[in-house]
Amino acid sequence: MIGHFDPKQHAKNAAHGKDLGTPFPPQALGTALVNLEIDGVTISVPEGTSVLRAAALADINIPKLCATDSLEPFGSCRLCAVQVEGRRGLPASCTTPVAEGMKVTTQNERLAKLRRNVMELYISDHPLDCLTCPANGDCELQDMAGSVGLREVRYGFEGENHLEAAKDESNPYFSFDPSKCIVCSRCVRACEEVQGTFALTIDGRGFDSKVSAGQDEAFMDSDCVSCGACVQACPTATLMENSVIDHGVPDRSVVTTCAYCGVGCSFEAQMKGDKLVRMVPYKGGDANHGHSCVKGRFAFGYATHPDRLTTPMIRESIDQPWREASWEEAIGFAASRLKAIQAEHGRESIGGITSSRCTNEETYLVQKLIRAAFGNNNTDTCARVCHSPTGYGLKTTLGESAGTQTFDSVMKADAIIVIGANPTDAHPVFGSLMRKRLRQGAKLIVADPRYIDLLKTPHLSEAQHLPLRPGTNVALINALGHVVVTEGLEDKAFVTKRCDTEAYQSWRDFIADPRHSPEASEMITGVPAEAVRQAARTYATAGNGAIYYGLGVTEHSQGSTMVMGIANLALATGNIGREGVGVNPLRGQNNVQGSCDMGSFPHELPGYQHVADPIARGRFEAAWGVTLDNEPGLRIPNMFDAAIEGSFKALYVQGEDIAQSDPNTQHVEAALRSLDCLIVQDIFLNETAKFAHVLLPGSSFLEKDGTFTNAERRINRVRKVMPAVAGKQDWEITQDLANALGYPMHYTHPSEIMDEIATLTPSFTGVSYAKLEEYGSLQWPCNDEHPQGMPTMHETTFPIGLGRFAITEYVATEERTNRRFPLLLTTGRILSQYNVGAQTRRTDNQQWHNEDVLELHPSDAELRGVHDGDWLGITSRSGQTVLRARLSERMQPGVVYTTFHHPGSGANVITTDNSDWATNCPEYKVTAVQVEKVSQPSAWQQRFSAFDQAQKKHLAKAQQEAP
């Protein structure tokens, strides 16, 4: 039989770019196979498959225009009509399901005439400028005209037509040319079905029909989020990337993984010569299934931006100009500085910081360099300042430091709790998938001080918003647990079978105490008791309840406690161990999970193996040929304190901008100024690099091989698309530094580093590049027990045996409001920008968000005489900065909000150094502030501007004087 469906074959078809016309019907999984005959060929496919898809699986290509396998069948173009024996008419094959014994004819004279007539009508209102059209050679309309044998158009162009329609060029990344539109509705359907924004519509009827953005607005003025789904779906040049218009249709592609957020989308980097022309979401990507967001799809120009560092730089003091150096000189200079400092100040006087933006292999090498060549455990990562409470909390309760599900699991959820996360802005591709499930009927509960966009999902079934006060997460989760216990909503069978009953009984006694009731908690959280009760009932009784959380959970003084509280709630209701449920942290950066997995913390070796464990440590000592320190090293805050105190003298930073991203900026700057040697390895002169003595130009994700691990534990390949602009990939730079320090490293390819990781990290023992090529991606643990990985964790047991409930006492944050600081500031991200903005600020994404602003409720603004657009001085116990005011009812009175994407905004000048009790994760989300109208930048902003200009001049002078 030909065309028998299986997932691997589907993946291969996707990998080779074949469009099967209609999607595989999920409801067909596990159903009986249907046998039919198409053009005399016997086909066997699952029940529910369309005739169009069945034919494509057998390499029988039926012409189509409105159909594509990323969208539900529509049946408007009639080009895919077929003849079915025993049936009248010529049905559209895209909307006709297969049936047992069906006999289909896809080619005969009657069908050929119909298709030519259809194409003739399309072409009669379409410009015949194929030779100069940017889609020439990559146009489905052109292909179909040739496929059906169209040779003439009888209708001419004298009548009414759309050929003079004005082009919309408002979007910086793509244009909309309505003169080329065939009104196939694919763009409209993509916006609805894939993205879930509903920004496009068909306006008018009959011949007057046209695609319209919003209320007949320009794309930039509409609700369009520039995800690119419409561009990808368009079969003509109507919606076309400006990069393709400028450079031509690409001629080759490389599949790689996006280096923005923790979703880990797969892309085809499409090239023309050595020029990257466009990034197209890869249909075979297990995390994104051919979808994308504005950042991954379009914001790749930073990789070739003129600001890129291309030559190593060295200097004796940060007050001096830079001097360009060869790689050998710069590495030698750095190594000699590190050796001299250790000789004078001791082995513990230096350390390093790994990156959540670099690959697993690069991160592994940095922590290996620190432990084996530096001789200490002074290694830390930005992952600790965002998600370390996830590791601590989930390890304690479930036994593993990672999320439990795949992203696709959300499609089986009946109730979804989102706590302290904004998926449509920070994890937009997953946000679109979640919206799809919500439109299908899943219930939504959002616990957030702010009204997030997810609550505005079109056609949303049922939604509850719990607008809690910042810092009261634990009180809320305890109240939810109280309702579950006191109203008998636990899954007692699950608890008895899967959980430690003694720990459960202790937790049950604790949580049933009336002080945890919604009524008692209402005074703390500000959330009405009845709303909390309703949310608890919705989650506990829905069937499948899934929890997704973000930095609004972890970046608190009780971040670890809150993660344990979330796990308690999932355990008590039995929402662990199957699809559609689980505890799911949404990681902020592309390799936060991998950074943690690779041993970036001062107390843990790769695979979360404690440095004090003699057996684990012995394996690394044998492999690395050194004796390792058995005492945990310094965390980043400890490094800063020790630097200011004078005992910590040198720091190696790969791919992180701690001067902008860490809290209490003035404290961080004081620490960086105190160092005798700061080595920064990055692609731009970021805020941290301005304090450096050695600049080592890094490589972007397009210039390297390796792997990233996304928020669902999915290990994806990163493949080199172009040569590194500075000549070296990041792992090569780290290796050179190790060799210069006298510790030998001799890898020739990142695959060899992964092979070493696999021998030392239990959850990675089955991972190799060969296996990743075979399967596309793998979700750890991948080992002998789970050779193809583990999509859903804890199905039958927990790594610690039985699930452990934890006591989660609410302890109010030390950061309190008072008369001097009456408002609470919380922070977050926005769709168009990414993290510290070093990448996205060097792209046209600036057109959406070119400055950080302070959102405040109109009532708070009125009390202070503030109008929209006023400059506001924001003062906290740590410092002061100035931002423009934006009045917004998304905030509750008493709470203000800002982003941190622009360094000059100084958002972290005002955040404090309060942190999580267990992990030192900073409490970014709760800062007591006062705001007042001002007329000039803050003192810090003025110093920042002067220092920024001086350092840029130092760099420019070095580049001008270079031979």
N, C-alpha and C positions, 0 to 999 in steps of 0.2 A: 504494500500500500504506500501511496505517496502523500505527503502532507500531514502525516500523523503529528499532532501537536505535542510538544513538550517544552518546558521552560527553557532548556538549554538551546533548542533550535530557535526559539523566539529571540533569545539573546544574540545568537549568531546572526540572525536576519537584521536585528537592530544594529549590531556592530558593523555590518556591511552596508548600512544606510538604506536598506530596502524598506519601502513604505508598504505595509500590508493592507492599507486602505481603511480598515476599521480596527479598533482595539480588540484585544482578546477579552471576551465577556467573562468577568470574574465569577459570575454565577455558574459558569460552565465547569469550574474546577470540580473534579470528582464525578461529573455526570457521564452518562454513557456516550460512546463514540457513535457518530452518524456516518453512514457510508453513502456516498453519492458519486455521480459521474459528471465530470466537466470536460467537454470536448473529447469524450471517449476515454478519459483518464480517470481511474478509480481513486477517490480521495476518501480519507477517514479523518474526521475532525470532531472536536467536542460539540455537543449539542449547544445551540445558541450562536455558533459562529456564523458570520455572514458569508454569502456566496462569494463576494468580492475577496474576502480574506482567505477563504478556502482555496480559491483559484491562485492567489498570490503565493500561498504556501507550496503550491505545486508548480511554481514558476510559470503560471499562465497569467499573463498581464492584461487585465481589462482596463481600458482607458478610463480616467477619472479626473475630476477637477475639484468638486466640493468635498471629496472624501480624503481623509488622511488618518493614519492609525493612532494619532494623538488625540483625536476628537470623536465624539459619538457620531454615528451615521446620521446624515441629514437628508440626502436624496433630492437635492434641488437641481443639480446640473443635468441629470438624465444621460450623461455621457457613459455611465457604467451600465446602461441597460443590457439585459441578457434575455435569451429565450429559454423558457422552462417548459419541457415536454408536459402536455396536459393542462397547461395554464394559459389563460387568455392574456393578450397584451405582452408588453416587454417591460418587466419590472426592473427597478433599479437594484443592482446586485449588492449595493452597500446596505440597503435596508431590508433585504430578503434573507431570512435565516435558512440555513441548510435543513434538509429533511431527508429521512431515510428513503433511499431508492431514487432520489431526485436525479433527473438528467438535464444538464444545463448546456446550452450552446452559447459561446461567447463571440463567435465570428461567423457571420453569413452576410449576404448582400442586403437583407432587410436591416440588420443592425448597422452595417456600414453606412447605409444611406441616412439612417436616423442620426448617427453620430456626426456625419459630415454636416447635416443640416443644423444640428445643435452648435457645432463649432463655427459654422458660417454666421450664425446670429451673434455669437460672442465677438467674433472678429469684426463684424460690421460696426461695432462701437468701440473699437480698440485701435490705438495708434499703430501704424505699420512701420515702426522705426527700430526694428529688431537689431539692425547693424550698429546702431548707436545707443541702444538701450543698455543700462548697467547690468540687467539680468540676462543679457544675451549668452546663451549656452548654459544658463541655470534657471530656465523659465519653464514651468510646467505647461503653461498655455502654449508656448512655442512647441514643446515636445508633443503635446496632444494633437495640435494641428497637423504635425507631421505623422503622428501615429494613425490618425483616421484618414489620412490621404487628402486633406483639404488643399485644393489647388486654386480656387477662385472664390471671390465673394461677390454675389450678384447684387447686393443691396446698395453698394456705394456709400459715400459719406455726405451726400447732399442734404439729407434730412436732419432731424433733431438728434443731437448726440452730446456726449460729455467730453469731447476731445479738448475743449478749451478750459476745463475746470482748473482752478488755481491750485498750485502745489502748496502743501503745508510743510514748511521747513523750520517750525518753531522748536522741535526737539533737537538737541545737539547731536544725537546719535543716529537718528533715522529720519527719513522724509516720507511724506504721504502724498502720493501723486494720484488723485482721483480720476484723472483722465485714463489711467491704465487699469482701473478697478473693474472687475467683472461681477461684483456683488455676489460672490460665492458664499459669503458669510463666514468663511473660515476664521478671519481675524476676530469677528464678533464672538464666535463660539469659543475661540481660544481664550479670550478675555474672560468669558463666563465660566467655562468648564475647567480650564487649567489654572488660570490665575485667580479667578473669583472676585475680580474687581468690578465687572460690569460697566466698564468705562466706555465701551463702544456699542453702537446700536445701528440698525438699518433704518434710515429716515426716509419717509416717502413710500409710495407704492408704485408697482408696475415699472415702467421705463424710468420714472423719476426716482427710483430707489437709489440710495447712496449710503455709504458708510459714514457715520458721523461720530466724532468724539464728544461725549457729553451732550450738552444742549447746543449742538452745532458749533463747538468751540475749537480753538487750536489745541493740538495735543498737549502742549505745555500748560494750558489753562484748564484742562479737564482733570478727571480723577485718574487718568492714566499714570501708572507707576513705572513705566518704561522697563518692564520685565523682558520685553522682546518676544513674548509668545505670539503676538499678532504678526510681527515681522517674520518669525519662523514659519508661521502657518500660511502666509501669503503665497499663492502660486505664481504671481506675476511680479513686476517691479513696482507695484503700487506702494507697498511698504518695503523700503530698502535701506540697509545700513549705509550711512554716509561713507564709511570706510571702503565699502565695495564700490560705491559710485566713484570715489577718488582713485582707487588702486586697481579695480578690476576684480573679476571673479577669481577666488583662490583656486589653486591647482593641486594642493596636497594638504593633508591634515595629520595631526598627532593627537591622540587621546590623552588627556591629563586631568588633574584635579584642581579645582578652584582654591585659591589661597586666601579667601576672605573668611566667612563665618564657619561655624562648626557643623553646618549641614554637609559639607564635603561634596559638592556637585561635580559631576564628571562633565568635561567639555571636550569638544573637538577644536583644537587650536588650528584654524585654517590659514594656510600660508600661501603667499605668491612670491616665489623666490625666497629671499630671506626676510620678507616683510610679513608680520602677523596682520592679517586683514580682518578677521573676525573670530569671535569665540561663539561657537554654536553648542548649546546644551546637548549632551550625548544621550541618545535614546536608551542605550544600554547601561546608563549609570544607575546603579541600584539605589542611590540616595535621592536622585532627582528625576529619573525617568524622562529626561528630555525637557525639563523645565529649568528656569533660571530667574535671576533677579537683575536689577539694573547694574549692580556692582560686578557680578561675575560675567554677565553678558557683554557689557559695554565698557566698564571702567578698567581697562587693561593698559591704557596709554602711559601710565606711570612707569612701566617697565622700560620704556625708551625715552623717558623724560630727560631734558637737558640737565636737570638737577642730579642725575645719577652720579654717584661717586665712581670713578673709573680707575683711579690710581691711589695706592697707599700713601698716607700722609703721616708725618711725625713732627713732634716739637717737644721742647724741654718743659715748657710751661704753658698754661692755657691763656696767658696774657700775650704770648708770642704768636707771630704768624706761623702758618703751617709751612712745611717743606715737603715737596713730592719726593718719594723714595721708591726704589725697586721693591719687589716683593721680598727679596732676600734681605735687604737692609731693614725694612720695616719689621719683618718677623724677628730678625736678629736683635733689633732695638728693643722690641717688646720682651723677648726672652731674657735679655741681659738685665732689663729693669726688674723683671719678676724675680730673677735669681738674686740680684743684689738686695732687694727688699726682704726676701726671706732670710738671706744671710744676716741681715742687720736686725730684723724685727721678729724672726721666727716663722716656723712653718704655717701657723694659723693666720698670718698677716695678709694673706691674699685669698681671693675667691673668684667665683664666676656665676653668671646668670645665663640660663638657657632660654630658648625662645619657643613660644607657642605658635609662631608663624613659620618656623623652619621645619624640616622633615624629621621624622623619627630618627633616621640615621644620623643626622647632624646633631640633634639633641643628645642622643646617646653618646656621641663622641665628645661633646663638651663636658658632660658629667664624668665621662671616663678620664678626660684630660685633667679635670680638677682632682679626682680621687687618686689617679695613678701618677700624674706628673706633678701636680701641686702638692700632693701628699696629705690632703685633708678632705673634709666633707662640706666645705663651704660652698655648696651649690644650691641655688634656688631658682625659681621661675615665676613668671607673671601668672602662671596657672594658680599659684598659691594665693595671689591677691584677687582671684575671682572665684575659683571653684574648689579650693582645698577643703572647705566644710563638706562638700559632696563626698570626697574620699573618706574623710573621718566618719561622717554620719552613716553612710551606706556600708562601710566596712564593719562598723559596730553592729548594725542591725541585720544586714543581709549577707555580710561576709565578702562583698566585692565592691570595689571603688568605681563603679560605673553604672550607667543607665541599663535598664533591663530589657528594652524592646528595640525593634526596628522602627524607623519612621512610619513605614507602611502599616504598622500595627494600629495606628490611630484610626484607620478605616474600619476597624471592628469595635471601636469604643462606643459605648452608649451614653456615657457621661464623661465630660472632660473638665478637669480642674486645671486652671492655669494660674500659677502663683508667682508673682514677682518676675514676670517675663512678658515680652511684647513680641510674639513670634512674627507678626507681619512686618515689623521694622528690623528686628535683629536676626531673624532666621526665616526670611521671607518665602523661600521655596517650601519649607515645611509648613509655614503659616498658610500657604495656599492649599496644601494638602489637608490641613486641619479644617480650613473653611469648607472644603468640599464635603468633608464628613458632617460638619455642622449643617450644611444645606440638606444633607440626606436625613437629618432628624436627630443627630446626637445633641444632648443638652450641654450647655456651657456654663461653667462657674468661673468667674475671674476674681481673684483676690489681689487687689492692687490699689495703691492710693490714687492712681490716675485712671481715667476712663480711656482704655486703649482701643485701637482700631478694630481689634477682633470682635469687640462688642457691637460694631457697626456692620458686621457681615451681612451682605444682602441675603434675603430669604432665610435668615437665621431662625432655627426652630424655637428654642427656649434658652434664655440667657439670664444669669444672675450676677450682679456686680456687688462684691463685698469691698467697699472703699475703706479699708482699714488705715489707721494712722501709721506712719512710718515707725518701725521699731517694735511693733506689737505682733509680729508674725506668730511667735510661739503661743501667745495668749489665744490667737485665733485657731491655730491647729489643735490646741488642747480643747477648746470649746467644741470643735467639730468632733473630736474623739469622745468627748463627754456625751454628746447626743447619740453617737453610735452605740456606746455602752449602755447608757441609761434607757434608751428606747429599744434595746434588744435587737440592734441591727447588725451585730457581728456575724461573721461566717464561722460559727462555732466548730463546724466540722474541719474547716481549714486550720483553725487555730490549734485544735486538738492534735491533728495529724502532722502539721508542719512547723509548729512553733514550740519554743521552750515554755512549758506551762507555768513553771514557777515565775519566770520573768513576766509572763503575760498576767498572772494573777497580781503581781506587784504593781504592774502598770495599770491594771483594771481598777484596783483599789485607789490608786493615785488619781486616775483620770475621772473617776466617778464622784470625787469630792465636789460638793456644791460650789466651791470657789472656782472651779473650771467651767461652770455652766455658762451658756451664752448670755444669760441675764447678768451674771457676775462679771463676765468679760466685756460686756458692752461699754462699761465706763472706761476700760483700757483701750479697746480697739476702735471704738466709735461706730462699730457695725451693729445695727439693730439685731436683737436676740432672735427674732423670728426669721430674719434673713439667714442667720447662721444655721438655725435648725432646719430650714428648708434646704439649704445647700447640703448639709450632712445627709439628709434623707435622700436627696436626689442622687448623690454619689453612691451611697451604700445600697440603694435598691435598684439601681439602673440595670444591673446585669454585668456589664463590663465597665468598670470605672478606671480611668487613666489620669495620672497626675503629671503635669509638665511644669517645671520650674526653672527660674533663671537667677540672675545676679541679685534680684530683689529678695531672694531667699538667703543666698550665701554671704552677701556683703553686709553682714550685720554682726554685732557683738555676740549674738546668739545664733549665728549661721549654722554651726554644727548641730546645735540643739534642734533647730527647725528642720534640718534634713532628717534627723532621727524621728521627729514628730510626724513628718510626711510618711516615712517608712512604717511607723506605728499604725497610722491610719490605713495604709494599704494592706498591711498584715491582718489587722483586725477585721477587715471586710473581705479578705480573700482575694484581693485584686493584685495578685502576683503570680507569675508562672504560666501565663498563657497570652495569646494575642489579644489586643484590645484593652489591656490593663497596664499596670506597672508604675514604676517610679522613674521618671525620665528627666535628667538634667539637660538643659539646652546650653551647650558650650558656646562661649562667645567667639573665640578665634578658631581658625581652621585646624589647629593641632593642639588644642588645650588637653584633650584626652591623651594624645600621644606623648605630650610633654610630661604628663604625670606618669604614664606607663613606662617611660624610658629612664626613670630614676632621677628626676630633676630636684627632688626634695633633699634637704640635708640629712634626713634620718632614714631615707629609703634608697636602696639600690633598685635597678630596673625590675619591674614586676612587683613593686610594692614589698620588697624583701628588706626587712629592717637591717641596718648596718650592724646592730648588736647581735644578730643571729650568726653564730659561728659556722654553721653548716652552709648557709647561703653565702656568707662572706668568703668562706673557704673556696667555693666554686669560682667566684670572681677572682680571687687571689691566684688560683691555679691558672685560669685563662689569661689573666693580665700580667702575670709574672711579677707581682709586687705584694707587699704587705699593706693591707688597707686599715685605715683608722676605724675603730669600733665605736667611736663616740659621734653622735650627730654634730653637724657643723652649724654654721650661722645661717639664720634666715635673713632675708633682705633687710627687714627693720633692724635686726641685730648688727648687720654689716654697716648700716648707716650710723647707728649709735657709736659703734666701735671706731668708725672712721673719724667722727667728730671728736671722740675721746682721744684718738691718736694711736690706737693699737692695730687698726685695720688700714692697710696702706695701698693696696692695688686690687683692681677689679677688671675682669674680662667679661664684656657684655656682648652676647650675640643676638642680634635681631630684636632687641627690646628697647623701648624708650621710657625708662623709669623716671626721667625728669618730668615727663608729662603725665604718665599714667599712674604713678604712685601718689598716695595721699600726702597732705601737708607738704606741698611743693617746696616751700622755703627751707624746710628741714632736709629734704632730699638734695637741694642745691648746695646747702652747707656741707653735706657729707661728700658730694662729688668734688667740691672745691678742696676738701681736706686730703684727697687722695694724692699720693706721689705718682701713681701711674694708673690711668684709666684707658683701657683698650676697648674700642667700640668697633664692632663688625656689623655694618648695615649698608643699605643701598642708598641712603640719603644722609645729609648732615642734619640729623634729627636733634631734638632738644638735649638729649644725653650726649650726643657726639660733640656738641659745642663745648663740653667740659673735658674732652678727651685729649690724651697725649699721643695716642696712636689711633689712626683711622684705617681700618681694613675694609675695602669695598666688598660688600656681599653680593649675592646673586638673587635675582627674583625667582619665583616658582617656575617661570618659563625657561630658566637657564640651568635647570638641575634635574637630576634623577633622584628618586627616593619614594617615600610613602608618607601620607598623612593618615591619622586616625580620627574619624569624626565623632559626633556626639552619640552615635548608636554603636560605638566600638568598631566601626567599619574601616578596615585598612584598605586604602585606595592608592594606586600607583600615581606618582608624579613623574611625568616624562619630559625630558629635555626637548624644547622646541627650537631654541636658538642658542648660539654660543654665549657664555657668560661675558658681559661687557668688560669686566675687569680681568678676565682670563682665568678665574678660578671659581669653582663652586664652593659653597660654605664649608662642606666637610673637608675639602682639600686644605682650606686655610687652617682649620683646627688641627688637622694632621701635621701640617708644616710647623705650627707652633709647638706641638708635642715633641716633634723631632728636635726642634731647636732647644728645647728644655732638657733634652737627653732621654726622653721616654720614646722608644721607637713605635711608630705606627706606619704600616705599609699596605694600606688598602689600595686597590686599583679601581674599585667601582662600589657604589653604595650597596649593591646586592651582597657583597662580601660582609659588609657591616650588618645587614639584616641576618645573614647566616649566623653571625656571632651572637646577635640578639636572641635568635631562636634557640641557641644552645644554653643560654643562661636565664631565660625568662620563661617560666612554665606556661604562661598563657599564650606565648608566641612560638612554641616548639614546632608547630606544623606550618609556620608561615615561611614562604620563600617567594622570590620573584617569579619562579616558574609556576608556582601554584596560583599566584595572583594573575598571571597571564591566562591560566586555564579557566579560573572561575570569575575573573573580573574584579572581585573584591572578596574579602573575608572578614567575618566578625569574630574577634577574639572572645573567649578562649578558643584557640585553634591548636589542637594537640592530638595525641593518639586517641583519646576518648571522643573528641569532636573534630575529626579530620577536615571537615568542611566548615568549621566554625559553629558558633552558637547564636542564631538570630534572637531567640527568646531565652533569657536566663531564668534560672531557679524553677524550672518546670516541675521537677520532682523532689529536689533537695536544694539546700543552700550550702555554699562552701564551708560554712561553720556548722553544718549539720542541721540545726533547727533555727528558725528565725528568732531573733532576740528583741523583745520589746525593751525600750529604754525609757527611763524616767526623764521627762522634759519639763523641768520647772521653769516657769517664766520669770526672768530677771530683767527688770527694766534697764534700758541702756543708760549709761552715765551721761549721755548727751541729752540734756533736758532743755526745754524752752523756759524762758523767764521774761521779765519785763524788758531786759536788754536785748534778748534774742528770742522774739516771740513766734517766729516762723520755723518750720522744718523744711530743709532743703533735701531733695532726693535727686538722683541723677540717672541718666539712661542714654540710649542711642537713638539714632534716626536712620531711616531706610537708606538714604543716599550716601551717608558717610560711614566710615568703618574705623572703630577704635580711636587711636590718636590721630587719624586722618592723614598720616604721612603718604599713603597711597592715593586715597580718593580725592584729597585736596589738590592733587596734581592731575586731575582729570576734569572733564566737563560736569561731573557730579556737583561741582561748586555752584552750578546754576540753580540747584534746588536748596542748598544749605551752605551759604558762604560765611556764616557766623553763628556762634552759639548764642542763644538768647535765654532769658529767664521767663518761664511761664508762671504767671500768678493769677489767682482767681480775681475777677472784677471787684468783689467786695473788699479784698485786701488792697487792691489798687486804689479804690475809692477812699479808703481810710487814710491813705498816704498821698492822695492827690496825684496819683500816677496815671499817665495815659499811655496807650499803646505806642511803642517806639521810643519812649523816654529812656535816657540812660540812668541805670540804677546802680548805686553802690551797694554791694552785698557784703556784709561784715559778719564774720563768725569768730569763735574763740581762737582760731588759727591765723586768720588774715582777712584781707579784703581784696575784692576785685570788682570790676565794673562790666555789666552786660546790658544789652538793650531789653526793654520790657516787652513782653507779648502777653496780652490779656487772653485768658483761656478758661473756659468752664470745665475743661478736662481735669483741672486740679480742684481738689476740695479746698474750702477756705482754711487758711492756716498752713497750707503746704505749697511750696514752690518747687520748680523743676528746671533742670538744665541738662544739656549734653556736654561732652568734653572732647569734641573732635578738633577744635582749633586751639593751638598752644597758647596764643595770646589772650584767650578768654580767661585763663587762670582758674578753671573750675576746681582744680585740686589745690589751689592756694588756700581755699576756705574749708576743704574737707579736713577732718581731724585725724589723729593717729590712733583713735580707738580701734579695736580689732576684736575678732572672734576669740573667744576664750580658749579654744582648743588648737587653732591653727594660725593665729595672727592674721587671718584674712581681714583686710581693712573694712571699716564700717562706712563705706562710701554713701550708703543710702539714708543716713540719718545725720544731719548737721543742723544745729540750731543757728539761725541767722536773723539779721535785721536788714531791711532794704530801705533805701532813701534815694530821692532824686539827686543826681550829681551832674557836674558839667565837664569833668575831665577824667582821664584814666586813673586807676589806683597807683600808688607809689610802686607796688610790685610790677604792674604793667609797664610803667615808665622805665624801670630798671631792666625788665625783660626786653623791651624794645631796643634799648641801647646795647645790651649784651648781644642780642641777636644780630644787630647790624654790624657790630665789631667782629663777631665770629665769621659772618658771611664775607666780610672784607678780607679777613685773614685767609679764608679759603680761596677767594677769587684771586688774591695776590699770588698765592702759591701756584694756582693753575696758569696764571699769566706768565710767571717766571719760569715755568717748566720748559725744558729744552724741546 
